[in-house]
Amino acid sequence: MGRRERIQPHWWSKSLAGIVLGFVLALGVTGLFAWVGPGGLHADNKVQFNMWATALIWMLLFAFVYLFSTGLRAWLWLGGASIAVWSLLLLTQSLMQGGI
């Protein structure tokens, strides 16, 4: 069996991916919930719930980012997920506002 690479050398890049892209992804997921969740965009107390949900999702992503084998994989996966979620959010906004 080959020698396994230590995870520690990648902790800086994983941490930065979790901070930056984790936040971007958390905002996108929360935005999707705001638009398509119960009550629509202007439901009572939805702003407060979304604020707390954003923090929870961001911290979960930040914690799980260390399960990636390298920092590059963390950046690529979170970056791809962020692009997908934000594309879906923009499409959802456009459709719900009568566009496209």
C-alpha positions as CSV (number, residue, x, y, z in Angstrom):
1,M,0.0,0.0,0.0
2,G,1.2,3.5,-0.8
3,R,1.8,6.1,1.7
4,R,-1.3,8.3,2.4
5,E,-0.8,12.0,2.1
6,R,-1.3,14.0,5.3
7,I,-4.4,16.3,5.3
8,Q,-2.7,19.1,7.2
9,P,-0.8,20.7,4.3
10,H,-4.1,21.7,2.6
11,W,-5.8,23.2,5.6
12,W,-5.2,26.8,4.5
13,S,-6.8,26.4,1.1
14,K,-9.6,24.3,2.5
15,S,-10.3,27.0,5.1
16,L,-10.4,29.7,2.5
17,A,-12.7,27.7,0.3
18,G,-15.0,27.1,3.3
19,I,-15.0,30.8,4.2
20,V,-15.4,32.3,0.7
21,L,-17.2,29.7,-1.4
22,G,-19.1,28.3,1.6
23,F,-20.6,31.7,2.2
24,V,-21.4,32.2,-1.5
25,L,-23.1,28.8,-1.6
26,A,-25.0,29.4,1.7
27,L,-26.3,32.7,0.3
28,G,-27.5,31.0,-2.9
29,V,-29.2,28.2,-1.0
30,T,-30.9,30.6,1.3
31,G,-32.0,32.8,-1.6
32,L,-33.6,29.8,-3.3
33,F,-35.5,29.0,-0.1
34,A,-36.6,32.6,0.1
35,W,-38.0,32.6,-3.4
36,V,-39.6,29.1,-3.5
37,G,-40.1,28.3,0.2
38,P,-43.4,28.6,2.1
39,G,-45.1,31.9,1.7
40,G,-43.0,33.2,-1.1
41,L,-40.5,36.0,-0.9
42,H,-42.5,38.2,1.5
43,A,-43.7,35.8,4.1
44,D,-43.9,36.9,7.7
45,N,-40.7,36.3,9.7
46,K,-38.9,34.8,6.7
47,V,-36.1,37.4,6.8
48,Q,-35.2,36.4,10.3
49,F,-35.3,32.7,9.5
50,N,-33.2,33.2,6.4
51,M,-30.6,35.1,8.3
52,W,-30.2,32.2,10.8
53,A,-30.4,29.6,8.1
54,T,-27.5,31.3,6.2
55,A,-25.3,31.2,9.2
56,L,-26.1,27.5,9.9
57,I,-25.5,26.4,6.3
58,W,-22.3,28.4,6.1
59,M,-20.9,26.9,9.2
60,L,-21.9,23.3,8.1
61,L,-20.1,23.9,4.8
62,F,-17.1,25.3,6.6
63,A,-17.0,22.2,8.9
64,F,-17.4,19.7,6.1
65,V,-14.8,21.3,3.8
66,Y,-12.1,19.5,5.7
67,L,-13.4,16.1,4.4
68,F,-12.0,16.9,0.9
69,S,-8.7,15.3,0.2
70,T,-7.1,18.5,-1.1
71,G,-7.8,22.2,-1.1
72,L,-8.1,22.2,-4.9
73,R,-10.9,19.7,-4.7
74,A,-12.7,21.8,-2.1
75,W,-12.4,24.9,-4.3
76,L,-13.6,23.0,-7.4
77,W,-16.6,21.3,-5.8
78,L,-17.8,24.3,-3.8
79,G,-17.2,26.6,-6.8
80,G,-19.2,24.3,-9.1
81,A,-21.9,24.0,-6.6
82,S,-22.0,27.7,-6.1
83,I,-22.3,28.3,-9.9
84,A,-25.1,25.8,-10.1
85,V,-27.1,27.1,-7.2
86,W,-26.7,30.8,-8.2
87,S,-27.7,29.9,-11.8
88,L,-30.8,28.2,-10.5
89,L,-31.5,31.1,-8.2
90,L,-31.3,33.6,-11.1
91,L,-33.5,31.4,-13.3
92,T,-36.0,31.1,-10.5
93,Q,-36.1,34.8,-10.0
94,S,-36.6,35.4,-13.7
95,L,-39.4,32.9,-14.0
96,M,-41.2,34.1,-10.9
97,Q,-41.0,37.7,-12.0
98,G,-42.5,36.9,-15.4
99,G,-39.4,36.9,-17.4
100,I,-38.0,34.4,-20.0
